[in-house]
Amino acid sequence: MTTRTGRTVSTVLFGVVAVIAAAVCVRLGIWQLSRLEERRAYNAQVSSRFDSGAEPLKDALARDSADARWRRVTGVGVADYTREVVLASRTRGGSPGVWIVTPLRLPDSDTVVAFVRGWVYSANGRTVELSRWRETDTLQVDGRLDAFQRPAAGAPRMQSDARAFRWLERDTLAAEWGVPVANMLVYQFGDTVGGYDVTGGVTPARFPLPSMDEGPHKSYAVQWFAFAIVFVVGYGAVIYTGNKKRRRS
């Protein structure tokens, strides 16, 4: 038979667990709200840069990297298809593939831009017949600028394929191409479905315009706060039930 002391200890232990769990849930909810504010600030920044309209690629590249990122740019350049590389393991609609990265030489400049033309299917996510995806020698740019991203560890180039990269690193590309590389990437825009599907697979699928949605952070915050309420209310119910039983005994 459970003694009153035993019931009291169990109730206290349950209360400690419930309070800790509720506190953790509240903290996670607050974290999600902070993520929501970061997303809103990011959306506002991107929107302001897109609302200002597209600017010439060379002018945008002359900006500070932080100021240039996410700006919409236009221009023309000469493609060097012989030195193309791919960014491996990029899925689209659940299908494996790669992003094709073409060195693009700008007029009156020795510097090339890493021009990410789009996605194509690759069964193993790293090899593709690049010659099939060549377009015109002079390419029209309508895209966005973005920064080179470097993970914490590992080599950018894949050992299994000389042209396959895990991520794009400016110095590695400069060594690969033998020319100076601009400090920003360019991602080519296009319809969300893209030329790849529309043309029957003769043009890489372009990148869509950036989404301005707020993501799932608000709903996640509500869920975490709801969990905290459940723990608190559940503990209150245990206390109420225990007191009711003691009054009857």
ABEGO torsion letter per residue (X at the ends): XBBAAAAAAAAAAAAAAAAAAAAAAAAAAAAAAAAAAAAAAAAAAAAAAAAAEBBBAAAAAABBAAAABGBBBBEBBBBBAAABBBBBGBBBGGBBBBBBBBBBBBBGBABBBBBBAEBBBBAAGABBBAAAABBBABBBBBBBBBBBBBBABEBABBAABAABBABBBAAAAAAAAGBBBBABBBBBBBBAAEAAAAAGGABBBBBBBBBABAEAAAAAAAAAAAAAAAAAAAAAAAAAAAAAAAAAX
